[in-house]
Amino acid sequence: MEQDLIQFVKFMRKQHQLTQVECARKAGVGLMFLRDLEQGKKSLRMDKVNQVLQLFGAKLGVIKK
């Protein structure tokens, strides 16, 4: 599941032709946070993840199985 998030963020960032620095700045998060996100760090603040996802029209949410 976490790989989906990592792959989505990397793919969308590259689709929008953003460097990590540009993406972090546009999302209002630190560069280290974005790097941690893209490297699959296990504990990240959900509000900051959503700040990044918002750039690409997405957000974290619950999926009922």
Secondary structure as GFF3:
##gff-version 3
##sequence-region A 1 65
A	DSSP	alpha_helix	2	15	.	.	.	ID=ss1
A	DSSP	alpha_helix	20	27	.	.	.	ID=ss2
A	DSSP	alpha_helix	31	38	.	.	.	ID=ss3
A	DSSP	alpha_helix	46	54	.	.	.	ID=ss4
###
